[in-house]
Amino acid sequence: MQTSMPPRFTDLAKSLPASVPFVGPEAQERDRGAPFVARIGANESVFGPSPKAVQAMSEAASDIWKYCDSENYDLVQGLAAHLGVPGDNIVVGEGIDGLLGLTVRLFVAAGDVVVTSAGAYPTFNFHVAGFGGELVTVPYKDDCEDPEALIAAAGERDAKLVYIANPDNPMGTAHSAETIQRMIDAVPSGTLLCLDEAYLEFAGDGLAPLIDISNANVIRFRTFSKAYGMAGARIAYAIAEKDVAAAFNKVRNHFGVNRIAQIGALAALQDQAYLREVQAKVAAARERIMSIAADNGLSSIPSQTNFVAVDCGRDGNFARAVLKALGKRGVFVRMPGVAPMDHCIRVSAGTESDLDAFAEALPDALQDAASTV
């Protein structure tokens, strides 16, 4: 009997850890044997998508036997009209995560340097590791990403990519449009700035510089997962100089975007009145979260997103104990994974009943944490 050889993974694949970037709420519910009372940890929009988008997706379901439009034509044209840029400058993909992966694939070879902030959105880091890039990190400054330090590191290390989110995840902070524009202007020659604007619709005015489609050294990433309430549909878009945008056609999955998601995203984009309703609900929920925190003697970091980073007042071990104690009481939240930001828990905007559950659980969670840490 012939002995079979095991499959031959690449050396890079064999070197990677068996890591899970996020343990989802469903997995945690299976572990605890019960559903969460309040699902306010993944920065989803509990207020859901526009009813017009839901209707459009429902009507599209009967045609799901068809493949999607591989060019995403209708959605691209809708986005072009909404943004005031040509369709040639827009790339649609399977969420920002998918688009970031394609960006890394296009620009990063084994050993190439990529710069990001220590503790910033971790999925980007997994893509860099998966293509063999060398990740260089700089620390946060005053609970914010540090644009000047990021650009300095990119220049010093001849980085292929430099990543920043504005507004930021996991802290919810943001820089002004002027600060981000200075960063764009200072990008070193040969470096591409990945500007993640997933939470932009929740932010106040004056945080987004004007779109410059002539600049080939910046890609801006936006999504329907957050304010538009379509996280499960996995659809987002990038705005880039036309030759950079066209390069995505070399590597993207041309039938990877769900047909129903394409139709729903366009309907959501066209219902800006509903978006404004969601923005108002999120603003109110942020105020309620900060009030609950204050009632328990905790401070909060002012947020420009749909979540609030609540300072637990001690170190990361204490914050993790608080998070665990909240989970035992049916309240799902998350927290930054890297010190020094891990003194916080991160609470997503929820419904009144979600935040009632958080308000009820937090005092006992704090007490439990204090007795165990």
C-alpha positions as CSV (number, residue, x, y, z in Angstrom):
1,M,0.0,0.0,0.0
2,Q,1.4,3.3,-1.1
3,T,2.0,5.9,1.7
4,S,0.5,9.2,0.8
5,M,2.3,12.5,1.5
6,P,0.5,15.3,3.3
7,P,-0.4,18.4,1.3
8,R,2.6,20.7,0.8
9,F,1.8,24.1,2.4
10,T,4.0,27.0,1.5
11,D,6.7,27.9,3.9
12,L,4.9,31.2,4.6
13,A,1.6,29.4,5.4
14,K,3.4,27.0,7.7
15,S,5.0,29.9,9.5
16,L,1.7,31.6,10.3
17,P,0.0,31.1,13.7
18,A,-3.4,29.5,13.8
19,S,-5.0,32.7,14.9
20,V,-8.6,33.9,15.0
21,P,-8.7,37.8,14.8
22,F,-12.2,38.0,16.4
23,V,-14.2,35.5,18.4
24,G,-17.7,36.3,17.1
25,P,-20.7,36.6,19.4
26,E,-22.2,33.5,17.9
27,A,-19.2,31.4,19.0
28,Q,-19.4,33.0,22.4
29,E,-23.1,32.2,22.6
30,R,-22.4,28.6,21.8
31,D,-19.8,28.4,24.5
32,R,-22.1,30.0,27.1
33,G,-25.1,27.9,26.0
34,A,-27.4,30.9,25.7
35,P,-27.9,34.0,23.5
36,F,-26.7,37.4,24.6
37,V,-29.3,39.8,25.9
38,A,-27.5,42.7,24.4
39,R,-25.2,42.4,21.3
40,I,-23.3,45.6,21.6
41,G,-19.7,44.6,20.9
42,A,-19.2,44.3,17.1
43,N,-20.0,47.9,16.1
44,E,-22.9,46.7,14.0
45,S,-25.8,49.0,13.5
46,V,-28.6,47.5,15.6
47,F,-30.9,49.9,13.9
48,G,-30.6,47.9,10.7
49,P,-30.7,48.9,7.0
50,S,-33.1,51.2,5.3
51,P,-36.6,49.6,4.9
52,K,-36.2,50.5,1.2
53,A,-33.0,48.4,1.1
54,V,-34.7,45.5,2.8
55,Q,-37.5,45.7,0.3
56,A,-35.1,45.8,-2.6
57,M,-33.1,42.8,-1.3
58,S,-36.3,40.8,-0.6
59,E,-37.5,41.4,-4.2
60,A,-34.0,40.5,-5.5
61,A,-34.1,37.1,-3.7
62,S,-36.1,35.4,-6.4
63,D,-33.4,36.2,-8.9
64,I,-30.6,34.9,-6.8
65,W,-30.1,32.1,-9.3
66,K,-28.3,34.7,-11.4
67,Y,-24.7,35.6,-10.8
68,C,-24.0,39.1,-9.7
69,D,-23.0,41.8,-12.2
70,S,-19.3,41.3,-12.3
71,E,-18.7,45.0,-12.9
72,N,-20.9,46.2,-10.1
73,Y,-22.1,48.7,-12.6
74,D,-25.3,50.1,-11.1
75,L,-23.8,50.5,-7.6
76,V,-20.6,52.0,-9.0
77,Q,-22.7,54.6,-11.0
78,G,-24.8,55.3,-7.9
79,L,-21.6,55.9,-5.8
80,A,-20.1,58.0,-8.5
81,A,-23.1,60.3,-8.5
82,H,-23.2,60.4,-4.7
83,L,-19.5,61.2,-4.4
84,G,-19.1,63.4,-7.5
85,V,-16.3,61.3,-9.0
86,P,-16.1,59.1,-12.1
87,G,-17.0,55.5,-11.8
88,D,-13.4,54.6,-13.0
89,N,-12.2,55.7,-9.5
90,I,-14.4,53.3,-7.5
91,V,-13.8,49.7,-6.6
92,V,-16.5,47.6,-5.0
93,G,-15.5,44.6,-2.9
94,E,-16.5,42.2,-0.2
95,G,-16.3,44.6,2.8
96,I,-13.4,46.7,3.7
97,D,-11.6,43.6,4.9
98,G,-11.7,42.1,1.4
99,L,-10.6,45.3,-0.2
100,L,-7.7,45.7,2.3
101,G,-6.6,42.1,1.4
102,L,-6.6,42.9,-2.3
103,T,-4.6,46.1,-1.6
104,V,-2.0,44.1,0.3
105,R,-1.9,41.5,-2.4
106,L,-1.3,44.2,-5.1
107,F,1.5,46.1,-3.3
108,V,3.2,43.9,-0.7
109,A,5.6,41.1,-1.4
110,A,7.5,39.0,1.1
111,G,9.7,41.3,3.2
112,D,8.1,44.5,2.2
113,V,7.5,46.9,5.1
114,V,4.0,48.1,6.1
115,V,3.3,50.7,8.8
116,T,0.3,50.9,11.1
117,S,-0.5,51.8,14.7
118,A,0.0,49.3,17.5
119,G,-3.5,48.3,18.5
120,A,-5.2,49.6,15.3
121,Y,-7.7,47.5,13.3
122,P,-6.1,44.0,13.4
123,T,-7.6,42.4,10.2
124,F,-5.3,44.6,8.2
125,N,-2.3,43.1,10.1
126,F,-3.5,39.6,9.2
127,H,-3.5,40.4,5.5
128,V,0.1,41.8,5.8
129,A,1.3,38.7,7.6
130,G,-0.5,36.5,5.1
131,F,1.4,37.9,2.2
132,G,4.8,37.9,4.0
133,G,5.0,41.6,4.7
134,E,7.0,43.1,7.6
135,L,4.7,45.0,10.0
136,V,6.1,48.1,11.7
137,T,4.0,49.7,14.4
138,V,4.0,53.1,16.1
139,P,2.1,53.8,19.4
140,Y,-1.1,55.7,19.8
141,K,-0.7,59.3,21.2
142,D,-3.4,60.5,23.6
143,D,-5.8,57.7,22.6
144,C,-5.4,58.7,18.9
145,E,-3.4,57.3,16.0
146,D,-0.4,59.5,15.4
147,P,-0.3,60.7,11.7
148,E,3.1,62.3,12.0
149,A,4.7,59.2,13.6
150,L,3.1,57.0,11.0
151,I,4.5,59.1,8.1
152,A,7.9,59.3,9.7
153,A,8.1,55.5,10.1
154,A,7.0,55.0,6.5
155,G,9.7,57.3,5.3
156,E,12.4,55.8,7.5
157,R,11.5,52.2,6.5
158,D,10.6,52.8,2.8
159,A,7.2,51.3,3.5
160,K,5.0,50.1,0.7
161,L,1.8,50.9,2.7
162,V,0.8,53.0,5.7
163,Y,-2.6,52.5,7.3
164,I,-4.7,54.8,9.4
165,A,-8.4,54.8,10.2
166,N,-10.2,58.1,10.6
167,P,-12.4,57.9,12.7
168,D,-10.4,55.3,14.6
169,N,-11.3,51.8,15.8
170,P,-10.9,50.8,18.6
171,M,-10.8,54.2,20.4
172,G,-13.4,56.1,18.4
173,T,-11.3,59.2,18.1
174,A,-10.7,61.2,15.0
175,H,-8.4,63.8,13.4
176,S,-9.5,66.9,11.5
177,A,-9.6,67.0,7.8
178,E,-6.6,69.4,7.9
179,T,-4.5,66.9,9.9
180,I,-5.4,64.1,7.5
181,Q,-4.7,66.3,4.5
182,R,-1.2,67.1,5.9
183,M,-0.7,63.4,6.2
184,I,-1.7,62.8,2.6
185,D,0.6,65.6,1.4
186,A,3.5,64.1,3.4
187,V,3.2,60.5,2.1
188,P,6.7,59.4,1.0
189,S,7.3,58.8,-2.7
190,G,6.5,55.1,-3.5
191,T,4.3,54.7,-0.4
192,L,0.5,54.2,-0.5
193,L,-1.7,55.6,2.2
194,C,-4.6,53.3,3.2
195,L,-7.2,55.7,4.7
196,D,-10.0,53.6,6.4
197,E,-13.1,55.7,6.6
198,A,-15.5,53.0,7.7
199,Y,-17.1,55.1,10.5
200,L,-17.1,58.5,8.6
201,E,-20.9,58.7,8.4
202,F,-21.0,58.8,12.2
203,A,-18.5,61.6,12.6
204,G,-19.0,65.3,12.8
205,D,-18.3,67.8,10.1
206,G,-14.8,68.7,9.1
207,L,-13.1,65.3,9.4
208,A,-12.8,64.2,5.8
209,P,-10.5,66.1,3.4
210,L,-11.8,66.6,-0.2
211,I,-11.5,63.6,-2.5
212,D,-8.6,64.0,-4.9
213,I,-8.9,61.3,-7.6
214,S,-5.6,62.5,-9.2
215,N,-3.5,61.4,-6.2
216,A,-2.2,57.9,-6.8
217,N,-0.7,57.6,-3.3
218,V,-3.9,57.3,-1.3
219,I,-6.8,54.9,-1.3
220,R,-9.9,55.7,0.8
221,F,-12.1,52.8,2.0
222,R,-15.7,53.1,2.9
223,T,-18.4,50.6,3.7
224,F,-22.1,49.8,3.9
225,S,-21.5,47.7,7.1
226,K,-21.7,50.5,9.6
227,A,-24.1,53.4,9.2
228,Y,-26.0,51.7,6.4
229,G,-26.6,48.7,8.6
230,M,-25.5,46.0,6.2
231,A,-22.6,44.3,8.0
232,G,-23.8,40.8,7.0
233,A,-24.0,41.7,3.3
234,R,-20.3,42.2,3.1
235,I,-20.1,45.1,0.7
236,A,-17.8,48.1,0.6
237,Y,-15.9,50.3,-1.8
238,A,-12.6,52.1,-2.3
239,I,-11.9,55.4,-3.9
240,A,-8.6,55.7,-5.8
241,E,-6.8,57.2,-8.8
242,K,-8.1,55.5,-11.9
243,D,-5.0,53.4,-12.7
244,V,-4.8,52.2,-9.1
245,A,-8.5,51.4,-9.2
246,A,-8.1,49.5,-12.4
247,A,-5.3,47.4,-11.0
248,F,-7.8,45.8,-8.6
249,N,-9.4,44.1,-11.7
250,K,-6.2,42.0,-11.9
251,V,-6.7,40.3,-8.5
252,R,-10.3,40.7,-7.4
253,N,-12.9,38.0,-7.4
254,H,-15.1,39.3,-10.2
255,F,-18.2,37.4,-9.0
256,G,-17.4,37.8,-5.3
257,V,-19.9,40.5,-4.4
258,N,-23.3,39.1,-3.5
259,R,-26.0,40.1,-6.0
260,I,-28.5,40.9,-3.3
261,A,-25.9,43.0,-1.5
262,Q,-25.3,45.0,-4.7
263,I,-29.0,45.8,-5.0
264,G,-29.4,46.5,-1.3
265,A,-26.4,48.8,-1.1
266,L,-27.7,50.9,-4.0
267,A,-31.1,51.2,-2.4
268,A,-29.5,52.1,1.0
269,L,-27.3,54.8,-0.7
270,Q,-30.4,56.3,-2.2
271,D,-32.2,56.6,1.2
272,Q,-30.2,59.4,2.8
273,A,-33.2,60.3,5.0
274,Y,-33.0,57.0,6.8
275,L,-29.3,57.4,7.2
276,R,-29.9,60.7,9.0
277,E,-32.3,58.9,11.3
278,V,-29.7,56.3,12.2
279,Q,-27.1,59.0,12.8
280,A,-29.4,60.7,15.3
281,K,-30.1,57.4,17.1
282,V,-26.4,56.6,17.3
283,A,-25.6,60.0,18.7
284,A,-28.2,59.5,21.4
285,A,-26.9,56.1,22.2
286,R,-23.4,57.4,22.6
287,E,-24.6,59.9,25.1
288,R,-26.5,57.2,27.0
289,I,-23.4,55.0,27.1
290,M,-21.3,57.8,28.5
291,S,-24.0,58.6,31.1
292,I,-24.1,54.9,32.2
293,A,-20.3,55.0,32.5
294,A,-20.4,58.2,34.6
295,D,-23.1,56.7,36.9
296,N,-20.6,54.0,37.7
297,G,-17.7,56.4,38.3
298,L,-16.1,55.7,34.9
299,S,-15.0,58.1,32.2
300,S,-15.4,57.8,28.5
301,I,-13.4,58.9,25.5
302,P,-15.5,61.2,23.2
303,S,-16.4,59.2,20.1
304,Q,-16.9,60.0,16.4
305,T,-18.1,56.4,15.7
306,N,-21.0,54.2,16.6
307,F,-19.3,53.0,19.8
308,V,-17.8,54.4,22.9
309,A,-14.5,53.4,24.6
310,V,-15.2,53.4,28.3
311,D,-12.2,53.8,30.6
312,C,-12.5,51.1,33.3
313,G,-10.0,53.1,35.5
314,R,-7.4,50.4,35.9
315,D,-5.2,48.2,33.7
316,G,-6.0,45.7,30.9
317,N,-6.4,42.8,33.3
318,F,-9.2,44.6,35.1
319,A,-10.9,45.7,31.9
320,R,-10.8,42.1,30.6
321,A,-12.4,40.9,33.9
322,V,-15.1,43.5,33.4
323,L,-15.7,42.3,29.9
324,K,-15.9,38.7,31.0
325,A,-18.3,39.6,33.8
326,L,-20.5,41.5,31.4
327,G,-20.6,38.4,29.1
328,K,-21.7,36.2,31.9
329,R,-24.6,38.6,32.4
330,G,-25.6,38.4,28.7
331,V,-24.0,41.6,27.5
332,F,-21.6,41.2,24.6
333,V,-18.9,44.0,24.4
334,R,-15.3,44.0,23.2
335,M,-12.2,45.9,24.1
336,P,-8.9,47.1,22.6
337,G,-6.4,44.3,22.5
338,V,-3.1,46.2,22.9
339,A,-1.8,48.2,25.9
340,P,-2.1,51.0,26.8
341,M,-5.6,51.3,25.2
342,D,-6.7,48.0,26.8
343,H,-7.8,49.9,30.0
344,C,-11.1,50.4,28.1
345,I,-14.0,48.4,27.1
346,R,-15.7,49.2,23.8
347,V,-19.5,49.5,23.8
348,S,-21.4,49.7,20.5
349,A,-24.5,51.9,20.2
350,G,-27.6,49.9,21.0
351,T,-31.3,50.1,21.4
352,E,-32.9,51.4,24.6
353,S,-33.3,47.8,25.7
354,D,-29.7,46.9,24.9
355,L,-28.4,49.9,26.9
356,D,-30.9,49.1,29.8
357,A,-29.3,45.7,30.0
358,F,-25.8,47.2,30.0
359,A,-26.8,49.7,32.7
360,E,-28.1,46.8,34.8
361,A,-25.1,44.6,34.3
362,L,-22.3,47.1,34.7
363,P,-22.3,47.7,38.5
364,D,-22.2,44.0,39.3
365,A,-19.6,43.4,36.6
366,L,-17.3,46.0,38.1
367,Q,-17.8,44.5,41.5
368,D,-17.0,41.0,40.2
369,A,-13.9,42.3,38.5
370,A,-12.7,44.2,41.5
371,S,-13.0,41.0,43.6
372,T,-11.0,38.8,41.1
373,V,-8.2,41.1,39.9
